Amino acid sequence: MSTTREYLIGNLDRVRLDYDRATDTLHISFGEPPEEVDEAILTEEDVGFRIKDGRVVSITIYNLLKRLGLEV
């Protein structure tokens, strides 16, 4: 039985998107990234979440172009 957890999103006034073509990875940051986080979660779908003080401070999506069917 899986458990569902809810988190708030960090600072939506400071959203930053960074795409790394070499690794086909999209990083989404909410506010200034903290040096340390309380929790890091990697889902079965290869999406990573970094959490600090109950808030998601960043999301990482691996294999982005492949997911979108745009792989070259």
The 8 nearest C-alpha neighbors of each residue, nearest first, counted from 0:
[[1, 2, 3, 4, 43, 42, 5, 40],
 [2, 0, 3, 4, 42, 43, 5, 40],
 [1, 3, 4, 0, 5, 6, 42, 40],
 [4, 2, 1, 5, 0, 6, 42, 40],
 [5, 3, 2, 6, 1, 53, 7, 54],
 [4, 6, 3, 7, 53, 54, 55, 8],
 [7, 5, 54, 53, 55, 8, 4, 50],
 [6, 8, 54, 55, 9, 53, 5, 56],
 [7, 9, 55, 54, 6, 10, 56, 11],
 [8, 10, 56, 29, 54, 55, 11, 30],
 [9, 11, 30, 29, 12, 13, 8, 14],
 [12, 10, 13, 14, 29, 9, 30, 8],
 [11, 13, 10, 14, 30, 29, 9, 15],
 [14, 12, 30, 11, 29, 10, 15, 31],
 [15, 13, 29, 28, 11, 30, 12, 16],
 [14, 16, 28, 27, 13, 29, 17, 30],
 [15, 17, 27, 26, 28, 18, 14, 25],
 [18, 16, 26, 25, 27, 19, 15, 24],
 [17, 19, 25, 24, 20, 26, 16, 23],
 [20, 18, 24, 21, 23, 22, 25, 17],
 [19, 21, 23, 22, 18, 24, 25, 64],
 [22, 20, 19, 23, 24, 18, 62, 25],
 [21, 23, 24, 20, 19, 62, 61, 18],
 [24, 22, 20, 62, 19, 63, 21, 61],
 [23, 25, 61, 19, 22, 60, 18, 62],
 [24, 26, 18, 60, 59, 17, 19, 27],
 [25, 27, 59, 17, 16, 58, 18, 28],
 [28, 26, 16, 58, 57, 15, 59, 25],
 [29, 27, 57, 15, 14, 56, 30, 26],
 [28, 30, 14, 10, 56, 9, 13, 11],
 [31, 29, 13, 10, 14, 32, 28, 9],
 [30, 32, 33, 29, 28, 13, 56, 10],
 [31, 33, 30, 56, 34, 28, 29, 57],
 [34, 32, 35, 31, 36, 51, 56, 30],
 [33, 35, 32, 36, 31, 51, 37, 56],
 [36, 34, 33, 37, 51, 32, 38, 50],
 [37, 35, 51, 38, 50, 49, 33, 34],
 [38, 36, 51, 50, 52, 35, 39, 49],
 [37, 39, 50, 36, 49, 40, 51, 48],
 [40, 38, 49, 48, 50, 41, 47, 37],
 [39, 41, 48, 47, 42, 49, 38, 46],
 [42, 40, 47, 46, 45, 48, 43, 39],
 [43, 41, 44, 45, 46, 40, 47, 48],
 [42, 44, 45, 41, 46, 47, 40, 61],
 [43, 45, 42, 46, 41, 61, 60, 47],
 [46, 44, 42, 43, 61, 41, 47, 60],
 [45, 47, 60, 42, 41, 59, 44, 61],
 [48, 46, 41, 59, 40, 58, 42, 45],
 [47, 49, 58, 40, 39, 57, 50, 59],
 [50, 48, 39, 57, 56, 55, 38, 36],
 [51, 49, 55, 38, 54, 56, 36, 37],
 [50, 52, 36, 37, 54, 53, 56, 55],
 [53, 51, 54, 50, 37, 36, 55, 38],
 [52, 54, 51, 6, 50, 7, 55, 37],
 [55, 53, 7, 8, 9, 50, 51, 6],
 [54, 56, 50, 8, 9, 57, 49, 7],
 [57, 55, 9, 29, 50, 49, 28, 54],
 [58, 56, 28, 49, 27, 55, 48, 29],
 [57, 59, 48, 27, 47, 26, 49, 28],
 [58, 60, 26, 47, 46, 25, 27, 61],
 [61, 59, 46, 25, 24, 63, 47, 26],
 [60, 62, 24, 63, 45, 46, 59, 23],
 [63, 61, 23, 65, 24, 64, 66, 60],
 [62, 64, 66, 65, 61, 23, 24, 60],
 [65, 63, 69, 67, 70, 66, 62, 68],
 [64, 66, 70, 68, 67, 62, 63, 69],
 [67, 65, 63, 64, 68, 62, 69, 70],
 [66, 68, 64, 65, 69, 63, 70, 62],
 [67, 69, 65, 66, 70, 64, 63, 71],
 [70, 68, 64, 67, 65, 71, 66, 63],
 [69, 71, 65, 64, 68, 67, 66, 63],
 [70, 69, 64, 65, 68, 23, 67, 20]]
